[in-house]
């Protein structure tokens, strides 16, 4: 059962990362005044969709990716006269590049957040070669030889400060 839950949580995590990646493209495109026609998670036949404004949101049957359909991504993409002022291809090159990089930027931020969360939750490995300083709360006398340790019912005979104090 734990294995199945782990597989399910992994699949949900992958779907969430895909959704956030595509959301990065969508938010950047909208911020530059481009029209986003469709925002879908998955490929293949549509399982569910809802249209809000000019964008159709939904899930498809094969959950191995996603897409954000921006009007006029290339000069060959068909478009309506209503979409003409919002075409991606008519925007300056730096805006188009930022829209394409927005998904990658979201992936980097997500990776850093996951690494930070793991580091805070489970800690980081010790990377220093210097040993941690030893803190001694108390010293006590120990037998100096094996013969001394065998004396007095195995507890040993202890006299003086002991070998630690001698060094």
CNS distance restraints for C-alpha pairs under 8 A (distance, minus, plus):
assign (resid   1 and name CA) (resid   5 and name CA) 6.31 0.50 0.50
assign (resid   2 and name CA) (resid   6 and name CA) 6.10 0.50 0.50
assign (resid   3 and name CA) (resid   7 and name CA) 6.23 0.50 0.50
assign (resid   4 and name CA) (resid   8 and name CA) 6.13 0.50 0.50
assign (resid   5 and name CA) (resid   9 and name CA) 6.06 0.50 0.50
assign (resid   6 and name CA) (resid  10 and name CA) 6.08 0.50 0.50
assign (resid   7 and name CA) (resid  11 and name CA) 6.19 0.50 0.50
assign (resid   8 and name CA) (resid  12 and name CA) 6.20 0.50 0.50
assign (resid   9 and name CA) (resid  13 and name CA) 6.07 0.50 0.50
assign (resid  10 and name CA) (resid  14 and name CA) 6.22 0.50 0.50
assign (resid  11 and name CA) (resid  15 and name CA) 6.15 0.50 0.50
assign (resid  12 and name CA) (resid  16 and name CA) 6.06 0.50 0.50
assign (resid  13 and name CA) (resid  17 and name CA) 6.21 0.50 0.50
assign (resid  14 and name CA) (resid  18 and name CA) 6.23 0.50 0.50
assign (resid  15 and name CA) (resid  19 and name CA) 6.09 0.50 0.50
assign (resid  15 and name CA) (resid  41 and name CA) 7.50 0.50 0.50
assign (resid  15 and name CA) (resid  63 and name CA) 7.20 0.50 0.50
assign (resid  15 and name CA) (resid  65 and name CA) 7.69 0.50 0.50
assign (resid  16 and name CA) (resid  20 and name CA) 6.10 0.50 0.50
assign (resid  17 and name CA) (resid  21 and name CA) 6.06 0.50 0.50
assign (resid  17 and name CA) (resid 107 and name CA) 7.33 0.50 0.50
assign (resid  17 and name CA) (resid 110 and name CA) 7.70 0.50 0.50
assign (resid  18 and name CA) (resid  22 and name CA) 6.24 0.50 0.50
assign (resid  18 and name CA) (resid  41 and name CA) 7.23 0.50 0.50
assign (resid  18 and name CA) (resid  65 and name CA) 6.19 0.50 0.50
assign (resid  18 and name CA) (resid  66 and name CA) 6.48 0.50 0.50
assign (resid  19 and name CA) (resid  23 and name CA) 6.01 0.50 0.50
assign (resid  19 and name CA) (resid  41 and name CA) 6.33 0.50 0.50
assign (resid  19 and name CA) (resid  66 and name CA) 7.20 0.50 0.50
assign (resid  20 and name CA) (resid  24 and name CA) 6.20 0.50 0.50
assign (resid  20 and name CA) (resid 103 and name CA) 7.70 0.50 0.50
assign (resid  20 and name CA) (resid 106 and name CA) 6.78 0.50 0.50
assign (resid  20 and name CA) (resid 107 and name CA) 7.84 0.50 0.50
assign (resid  21 and name CA) (resid  25 and name CA) 6.87 0.50 0.50
assign (resid  21 and name CA) (resid 102 and name CA) 7.73 0.50 0.50
assign (resid  21 and name CA) (resid 103 and name CA) 4.44 0.50 0.50
assign (resid  21 and name CA) (resid 104 and name CA) 6.88 0.50 0.50
assign (resid  21 and name CA) (resid 106 and name CA) 5.68 0.50 0.50
assign (resid  21 and name CA) (resid 107 and name CA) 6.17 0.50 0.50
assign (resid  22 and name CA) (resid  26 and name CA) 6.28 0.50 0.50
assign (resid  22 and name CA) (resid  39 and name CA) 7.45 0.50 0.50
assign (resid  22 and name CA) (resid  66 and name CA) 6.94 0.50 0.50
assign (resid  22 and name CA) (resid  67 and name CA) 6.24 0.50 0.50
assign (resid  22 and name CA) (resid  68 and name CA) 5.97 0.50 0.50
assign (resid  22 and name CA) (resid 103 and name CA) 5.98 0.50 0.50
assign (resid  23 and name CA) (resid  27 and name CA) 5.95 0.50 0.50
assign (resid  23 and name CA) (resid  39 and name CA) 7.97 0.50 0.50
assign (resid  23 and name CA) (resid  68 and name CA) 7.88 0.50 0.50
assign (resid  23 and name CA) (resid 103 and name CA) 7.33 0.50 0.50
assign (resid  24 and name CA) (resid  28 and name CA) 6.17 0.50 0.50
assign (resid  24 and name CA) (resid  99 and name CA) 7.86 0.50 0.50
assign (resid  24 and name CA) (resid 102 and name CA) 5.02 0.50 0.50
assign (resid  24 and name CA) (resid 103 and name CA) 4.70 0.50 0.50
assign (resid  24 and name CA) (resid 105 and name CA) 7.70 0.50 0.50
assign (resid  24 and name CA) (resid 106 and name CA) 6.01 0.50 0.50
assign (resid  25 and name CA) (resid  29 and name CA) 6.07 0.50 0.50
assign (resid  25 and name CA) (resid  68 and name CA) 7.00 0.50 0.50
assign (resid  25 and name CA) (resid  99 and name CA) 5.37 0.50 0.50
assign (resid  25 and name CA) (resid 100 and name CA) 6.36 0.50 0.50
assign (resid  25 and name CA) (resid 101 and name CA) 7.67 0.50 0.50
assign (resid  25 and name CA) (resid 102 and name CA) 5.29 0.50 0.50
assign (resid  25 and name CA) (resid 103 and name CA) 5.23 0.50 0.50
assign (resid  26 and name CA) (resid  30 and name CA) 6.13 0.50 0.50
assign (resid  26 and name CA) (resid  36 and name CA) 6.59 0.50 0.50
assign (resid  26 and name CA) (resid  39 and name CA) 7.68 0.50 0.50
assign (resid  26 and name CA) (resid  68 and name CA) 6.45 0.50 0.50
assign (resid  26 and name CA) (resid  70 and name CA) 7.93 0.50 0.50
assign (resid  26 and name CA) (resid  99 and name CA) 7.81 0.50 0.50
assign (resid  27 and name CA) (resid  31 and name CA) 6.07 0.50 0.50
assign (resid  28 and name CA) (resid  32 and name CA) 6.54 0.50 0.50
assign (resid  28 and name CA) (resid  98 and name CA) 7.18 0.50 0.50
assign (resid  28 and name CA) (resid  99 and name CA) 5.17 0.50 0.50
assign (resid  28 and name CA) (resid 102 and name CA) 6.42 0.50 0.50
assign (resid  29 and name CA) (resid  33 and name CA) 6.48 0.50 0.50
assign (resid  29 and name CA) (resid  34 and name CA) 5.14 0.50 0.50
assign (resid  29 and name CA) (resid  35 and name CA) 7.20 0.50 0.50
assign (resid  29 and name CA) (resid  36 and name CA) 7.18 0.50 0.50
assign (resid  29 and name CA) (resid  70 and name CA) 7.52 0.50 0.50
assign (resid  29 and name CA) (resid  88 and name CA) 7.93 0.50 0.50
assign (resid  29 and name CA) (resid  99 and name CA) 5.61 0.50 0.50
assign (resid  30 and name CA) (resid  34 and name CA) 5.18 0.50 0.50
assign (resid  30 and name CA) (resid  35 and name CA) 6.48 0.50 0.50
assign (resid  30 and name CA) (resid  36 and name CA) 7.05 0.50 0.50
assign (resid  32 and name CA) (resid  95 and name CA) 6.98 0.50 0.50
assign (resid  33 and name CA) (resid  86 and name CA) 6.11 0.50 0.50
assign (resid  34 and name CA) (resid  70 and name CA) 6.99 0.50 0.50
assign (resid  34 and name CA) (resid  71 and name CA) 7.09 0.50 0.50
assign (resid  34 and name CA) (resid  86 and name CA) 4.56 0.50 0.50
assign (resid  34 and name CA) (resid  87 and name CA) 5.81 0.50 0.50
assign (resid  34 and name CA) (resid  88 and name CA) 5.78 0.50 0.50
assign (resid  35 and name CA) (resid  54 and name CA) 7.37 0.50 0.50
assign (resid  35 and name CA) (resid  70 and name CA) 5.79 0.50 0.50
assign (resid  35 and name CA) (resid  71 and name CA) 5.54 0.50 0.50
assign (resid  35 and name CA) (resid  83 and name CA) 7.10 0.50 0.50
assign (resid  35 and name CA) (resid  86 and name CA) 5.29 0.50 0.50
assign (resid  35 and name CA) (resid  87 and name CA) 6.71 0.50 0.50
assign (resid  35 and name CA) (resid  88 and name CA) 7.82 0.50 0.50
assign (resid  36 and name CA) (resid  54 and name CA) 7.07 0.50 0.50
assign (resid  36 and name CA) (resid  55 and name CA) 5.78 0.50 0.50
assign (resid  36 and name CA) (resid  68 and name CA) 6.95 0.50 0.50
assign (resid  36 and name CA) (resid  69 and name CA) 5.79 0.50 0.50
assign (resid  36 and name CA) (resid  70 and name CA) 4.35 0.50 0.50
assign (resid  36 and name CA) (resid  71 and name CA) 6.16 0.50 0.50
assign (resid  37 and name CA) (resid  54 and name CA) 6.06 0.50 0.50
assign (resid  37 and name CA) (resid  55 and name CA) 4.61 0.50 0.50
assign (resid  37 and name CA) (resid  56 and name CA) 6.22 0.50 0.50
assign (resid  37 and name CA) (resid  68 and name CA) 7.63 0.50 0.50
assign (resid  37 and name CA) (resid  69 and name CA) 5.41 0.50 0.50
assign (resid  37 and name CA) (resid  70 and name CA) 5.73 0.50 0.50
assign (resid  37 and name CA) (resid  71 and name CA) 6.38 0.50 0.50
assign (resid  38 and name CA) (resid  55 and name CA) 5.19 0.50 0.50
assign (resid  38 and name CA) (resid  56 and name CA) 4.64 0.50 0.50
assign (resid  38 and name CA) (resid  57 and name CA) 5.97 0.50 0.50
assign (resid  38 and name CA) (resid  67 and name CA) 7.75 0.50 0.50
assign (resid  38 and name CA) (resid  68 and name CA) 5.69 0.50 0.50
assign (resid  38 and name CA) (resid  69 and name CA) 4.95 0.50 0.50
assign (resid  38 and name CA) (resid  70 and name CA) 7.31 0.50 0.50
assign (resid  39 and name CA) (resid  55 and name CA) 7.01 0.50 0.50
assign (resid  39 and name CA) (resid  56 and name CA) 6.20 0.50 0.50
assign (resid  39 and name CA) (resid  57 and name CA) 4.89 0.50 0.50
assign (resid  39 and name CA) (resid  58 and name CA) 6.57 0.50 0.50
assign (resid  39 and name CA) (resid  66 and name CA) 7.78 0.50 0.50
assign (resid  39 and name CA) (resid  67 and name CA) 6.01 0.50 0.50
assign (resid  39 and name CA) (resid  68 and name CA) 4.54 0.50 0.50
assign (resid  39 and name CA) (resid  69 and name CA) 6.45 0.50 0.50
assign (resid  40 and name CA) (resid  56 and name CA) 7.96 0.50 0.50
assign (resid  40 and name CA) (resid  57 and name CA) 5.72 0.50 0.50
assign (resid  40 and name CA) (resid  58 and name CA) 4.82 0.50 0.50
assign (resid  40 and name CA) (resid  59 and name CA) 5.48 0.50 0.50
assign (resid  40 and name CA) (resid  60 and name CA) 6.89 0.50 0.50
assign (resid  40 and name CA) (resid  66 and name CA) 5.50 0.50 0.50
assign (resid  40 and name CA) (resid  67 and name CA) 5.49 0.50 0.50
assign (resid  40 and name CA) (resid  68 and name CA) 6.50 0.50 0.50
assign (resid  41 and name CA) (resid  58 and name CA) 6.55 0.50 0.50
assign (resid  41 and name CA) (resid  59 and name CA) 4.95 0.50 0.50
assign (resid  41 and name CA) (resid  60 and name CA) 6.13 0.50 0.50
assign (resid  41 and name CA) (resid  63 and name CA) 6.64 0.50 0.50
assign (resid  41 and name CA) (resid  65 and name CA) 6.24 0.50 0.50
assign (resid  41 and name CA) (resid  66 and name CA) 4.14 0.50 0.50
assign (resid  41 and name CA) (resid  67 and name CA) 6.56 0.50 0.50
assign (resid  42 and name CA) (resid  59 and name CA) 6.00 0.50 0.50
assign (resid  42 and name CA) (resid  60 and name CA) 4.63 0.50 0.50
assign (resid  42 and name CA) (resid  61 and name CA) 6.31 0.50 0.50
assign (resid  42 and name CA) (resid  62 and name CA) 5.14 0.50 0.50
assign (resid  42 and name CA) (resid  63 and name CA) 4.11 0.50 0.50
assign (resid  42 and name CA) (resid  64 and name CA) 5.57 0.50 0.50
assign (resid  42 and name CA) (resid  65 and name CA) 4.92 0.50 0.50
assign (resid  42 and name CA) (resid  66 and name CA) 4.58 0.50 0.50
assign (resid  42 and name CA) (resid  67 and name CA) 7.60 0.50 0.50
assign (resid  43 and name CA) (resid  60 and name CA) 5.11 0.50 0.50
assign (resid  43 and name CA) (resid  61 and name CA) 6.17 0.50 0.50
assign (resid  43 and name CA) (resid  62 and name CA) 4.99 0.50 0.50
assign (resid  43 and name CA) (resid  63 and name CA) 6.49 0.50 0.50
assign (resid  43 and name CA) (resid  64 and name CA) 7.01 0.50 0.50
assign (resid  43 and name CA) (resid  65 and name CA) 6.80 0.50 0.50
assign (resid  43 and name CA) (resid  66 and name CA) 6.47 0.50 0.50
assign (resid  44 and name CA) (resid  60 and name CA) 5.72 0.50 0.50
assign (resid  44 and name CA) (resid  61 and name CA) 5.59 0.50 0.50
assign (resid  44 and name CA) (resid  62 and name CA) 5.85 0.50 0.50
assign (resid  45 and name CA) (resid  60 and name CA) 5.53 0.50 0.50
assign (resid  45 and name CA) (resid  61 and name CA) 5.53 0.50 0.50
assign (resid  45 and name CA) (resid  62 and name CA) 7.90 0.50 0.50
assign (resid  46 and name CA) (resid  58 and name CA) 7.27 0.50 0.50
assign (resid  46 and name CA) (resid  59 and name CA) 6.08 0.50 0.50
assign (resid  46 and name CA) (resid  60 and name CA) 4.28 0.50 0.50
assign (resid  46 and name CA) (resid  61 and name CA) 6.17 0.50 0.50
assign (resid  47 and name CA) (resid  58 and name CA) 7.50 0.50 0.50
assign (resid  47 and name CA) (resid  59 and name CA) 5.64 0.50 0.50
assign (resid  47 and name CA) (resid  60 and name CA) 5.15 0.50 0.50
assign (resid  47 and name CA) (resid  61 and name CA) 5.93 0.50 0.50
assign (resid  48 and name CA) (resid  58 and name CA) 5.33 0.50 0.50
assign (resid  48 and name CA) (resid  59 and name CA) 5.38 0.50 0.50
assign (resid  48 and name CA) (resid  60 and name CA) 7.05 0.50 0.50
assign (resid  49 and name CA) (resid  56 and name CA) 6.56 0.50 0.50
assign (resid  49 and name CA) (resid  57 and name CA) 5.37 0.50 0.50
assign (resid  49 and name CA) (resid  58 and name CA) 3.89 0.50 0.50
assign (resid  49 and name CA) (resid  59 and name CA) 6.43 0.50 0.50
assign (resid  50 and name CA) (resid  56 and name CA) 5.60 0.50 0.50
assign (resid  50 and name CA) (resid  57 and name CA) 5.33 0.50 0.50
assign (resid  50 and name CA) (resid  58 and name CA) 6.28 0.50 0.50
assign (resid  51 and name CA) (resid  55 and name CA) 5.73 0.50 0.50
assign (resid  51 and name CA) (resid  56 and name CA) 4.09 0.50 0.50
assign (resid  51 and name CA) (resid  57 and name CA) 6.09 0.50 0.50
assign (resid  52 and name CA) (resid  56 and name CA) 6.20 0.50 0.50
assign (resid  52 and name CA) (resid  57 and name CA) 7.55 0.50 0.50
assign (resid  69 and name CA) (resid  73 and name CA) 7.97 0.50 0.50
assign (resid  70 and name CA) (resid  87 and name CA) 7.69 0.50 0.50
assign (resid  70 and name CA) (resid  88 and name CA) 6.90 0.50 0.50
assign (resid  71 and name CA) (resid  77 and name CA) 7.59 0.50 0.50
assign (resid  71 and name CA) (resid  79 and name CA) 6.71 0.50 0.50
assign (resid  71 and name CA) (resid  83 and name CA) 6.91 0.50 0.50
assign (resid  71 and name CA) (resid  86 and name CA) 7.01 0.50 0.50
assign (resid  71 and name CA) (resid  87 and name CA) 5.22 0.50 0.50
assign (resid  71 and name CA) (resid  88 and name CA) 6.23 0.50 0.50
assign (resid  72 and name CA) (resid  76 and name CA) 7.71 0.50 0.50
assign (resid  72 and name CA) (resid  77 and name CA) 5.36 0.50 0.50
assign (resid  72 and name CA) (resid  78 and name CA) 7.04 0.50 0.50
assign (resid  72 and name CA) (resid  79 and name CA) 6.60 0.50 0.50
assign (resid  72 and name CA) (resid  87 and name CA) 4.59 0.50 0.50
assign (resid  72 and name CA) (resid  88 and name CA) 5.07 0.50 0.50
assign (resid  72 and name CA) (resid  89 and name CA) 5.49 0.50 0.50
assign (resid  72 and name CA) (resid  90 and name CA) 8.00 0.50 0.50
assign (resid  73 and name CA) (resid  77 and name CA) 6.62 0.50 0.50
assign (resid  73 and name CA) (resid  87 and name CA) 7.13 0.50 0.50
assign (resid  73 and name CA) (resid  88 and name CA) 5.22 0.50 0.50
assign (resid  73 and name CA) (resid  89 and name CA) 5.63 0.50 0.50
assign (resid  74 and name CA) (resid  88 and name CA) 7.55 0.50 0.50
assign (resid  74 and name CA) (resid  89 and name CA) 5.73 0.50 0.50
assign (resid  75 and name CA) (resid  89 and name CA) 6.21 0.50 0.50
assign (resid  79 and name CA) (resid  83 and name CA) 6.17 0.50 0.50
assign (resid  79 and name CA) (resid  84 and name CA) 6.94 0.50 0.50
assign (resid  80 and name CA) (resid  84 and name CA) 6.56 0.50 0.50
assign (resid  83 and name CA) (resid  87 and name CA) 6.42 0.50 0.50
assign (resid  86 and name CA) (resid  90 and name CA) 7.98 0.50 0.50
assign (resid  87 and name CA) (resid  91 and name CA) 7.14 0.50 0.50
assign (resid  88 and name CA) (resid  96 and name CA) 6.77 0.50 0.50
assign (resid  89 and name CA) (resid  96 and name CA) 7.72 0.50 0.50
assign (resid  91 and name CA) (resid  95 and name CA) 6.46 0.50 0.50
assign (resid  91 and name CA) (resid  96 and name CA) 6.69 0.50 0.50
assign (resid  92 and name CA) (resid  96 and name CA) 6.64 0.50 0.50
assign (resid  93 and name CA) (resid  97 and name CA) 6.14 0.50 0.50
assign (resid  94 and name CA) (resid  98 and name CA) 6.14 0.50 0.50
assign (resid  95 and name CA) (resid  99 and name CA) 6.24 0.50 0.50
assign (resid  96 and name CA) (resid 100 and name CA) 6.37 0.50 0.50
assign (resid  97 and name CA) (resid 101 and name CA) 6.10 0.50 0.50
assign (resid  98 and name CA) (resid 102 and name CA) 5.90 0.50 0.50
assign (resid  99 and name CA) (resid 103 and name CA) 7.61 0.50 0.50
assign (resid 100 and name CA) (resid 104 and name CA) 7.71 0.50 0.50
assign (resid 101 and name CA) (resid 105 and name CA) 6.11 0.50 0.50
assign (resid 102 and name CA) (resid 106 and name CA) 6.24 0.50 0.50
assign (resid 103 and name CA) (resid 107 and name CA) 6.40 0.50 0.50
assign (resid 104 and name CA) (resid 108 and name CA) 6.31 0.50 0.50
assign (resid 105 and name CA) (resid 109 and name CA) 6.23 0.50 0.50
assign (resid 106 and name CA) (resid 110 and name CA) 5.99 0.50 0.50
assign (resid 107 and name CA) (resid 111 and name CA) 6.06 0.50 0.50
assign (resid 108 and name CA) (resid 112 and name CA) 6.19 0.50 0.50
assign (resid 109 and name CA) (resid 113 and name CA) 6.13 0.50 0.50
assign (resid 110 and name CA) (resid 114 and name CA) 6.18 0.50 0.50
assign (resid 111 and name CA) (resid 115 and name CA) 6.15 0.50 0.50
assign (resid 112 and name CA) (resid 116 and name CA) 6.00 0.50 0.50
assign (resid 113 and name CA) (resid 117 and name CA) 6.00 0.50 0.50
assign (resid 114 and name CA) (resid 118 and name CA) 6.15 0.50 0.50
assign (resid 115 and name CA) (resid 119 and name CA) 6.08 0.50 0.50
assign (resid 116 and name CA) (resid 120 and name CA) 6.08 0.50 0.50
assign (resid 117 and name CA) (resid 121 and name CA) 5.96 0.50 0.50
assign (resid 118 and name CA) (resid 122 and name CA) 5.68 0.50 0.50
assign (resid 118 and name CA) (resid 123 and name CA) 6.95 0.50 0.50
assign (resid 119 and name CA) (resid 123 and name CA) 4.46 0.50 0.50
assign (resid 119 and name CA) (resid 124 and name CA) 5.41 0.50 0.50
assign (resid 139 and name CA) (resid 164 and name CA) 7.82 0.50 0.50
assign (resid 140 and name CA) (resid 161 and name CA) 7.34 0.50 0.50
assign (resid 140 and name CA) (resid 162 and name CA) 7.14 0.50 0.50
assign (resid 141 and name CA) (resid 158 and name CA) 5.85 0.50 0.50
assign (resid 141 and name CA) (resid 159 and name CA) 6.97 0.50 0.50
assign (resid 141 and name CA) (resid 160 and name CA) 6.93 0.50 0.50
assign (resid 141 and name CA) (resid 161 and name CA) 5.65 0.50 0.50
assign (resid 141 and name CA) (resid 162 and name CA) 4.53 0.50 0.50
assign (resid 141 and name CA) (resid 163 and name CA) 7.56 0.50 0.50
assign (resid 142 and name CA) (resid 156 and name CA) 7.73 0.50 0.50
assign (resid 142 and name CA) (resid 157 and name CA) 7.95 0.50 0.50
assign (resid 142 and name CA) (resid 158 and name CA) 5.85 0.50 0.50
assign (resid 142 and name CA) (resid 162 and name CA) 5.62 0.50 0.50
assign (resid 142 and name CA) (resid 163 and name CA) 7.15 0.50 0.50
assign (resid 143 and name CA) (resid 148 and name CA) 5.58 0.50 0.50
assign (resid 143 and name CA) (resid 149 and name CA) 5.50 0.50 0.50
assign (resid 143 and name CA) (resid 156 and name CA) 5.84 0.50 0.50
assign (resid 143 and name CA) (resid 157 and name CA) 5.95 0.50 0.50
assign (resid 143 and name CA) (resid 158 and name CA) 5.36 0.50 0.50
assign (resid 143 and name CA) (resid 159 and name CA) 7.87 0.50 0.50
assign (resid 143 and name CA) (resid 162 and name CA) 7.22 0.50 0.50
assign (resid 144 and name CA) (resid 148 and name CA) 6.69 0.50 0.50
assign (resid 144 and name CA) (resid 149 and name CA) 7.81 0.50 0.50
assign (resid 144 and name CA) (resid 162 and name CA) 7.10 0.50 0.50
assign (resid 144 and name CA) (resid 163 and name CA) 6.60 0.50 0.50
assign (resid 145 and name CA) (resid 149 and name CA) 6.48 0.50 0.50
assign (resid 146 and name CA) (resid 150 and name CA) 6.42 0.50 0.50
assign (resid 147 and name CA) (resid 151 and name CA) 6.60 0.50 0.50
assign (resid 148 and name CA) (resid 156 and name CA) 5.23 0.50 0.50
assign (resid 148 and name CA) (resid 157 and name CA) 5.37 0.50 0.50
assign (resid 148 and name CA) (resid 158 and name CA) 7.78 0.50 0.50
assign (resid 149 and name CA) (resid 154 and name CA) 5.88 0.50 0.50
assign (resid 149 and name CA) (resid 155 and name CA) 6.10 0.50 0.50
assign (resid 149 and name CA) (resid 156 and name CA) 3.72 0.50 0.50
assign (resid 149 and name CA) (resid 157 and name CA) 6.33 0.50 0.50
assign (resid 150 and name CA) (resid 154 and name CA) 4.69 0.50 0.50
assign (resid 150 and name CA) (resid 155 and name CA) 6.99 0.50 0.50
assign (resid 150 and name CA) (resid 156 and name CA) 5.70 0.50 0.50
assign (resid 151 and name CA) (resid 155 and name CA) 6.91 0.50 0.50
assign (resid 151 and name CA) (resid 156 and name CA) 5.07 0.50 0.50
assign (resid 151 and name CA) (resid 157 and name CA) 6.23 0.50 0.50
assign (resid 152 and name CA) (resid 156 and name CA) 5.56 0.50 0.50
assign (resid 152 and name CA) (resid 157 and name CA) 6.51 0.50 0.50
assign (resid 158 and name CA) (resid 162 and name CA) 7.53 0.50 0.50
assign (resid 161 and name CA) (resid 165 and name CA) 5.68 0.50 0.50
assign (resid 161 and name CA) (resid 166 and name CA) 7.45 0.50 0.50
assign (resid 162 and name CA) (resid 166 and name CA) 6.68 0.50 0.50
assign (resid 163 and name CA) (resid 167 and name CA) 6.79 0.50 0.50
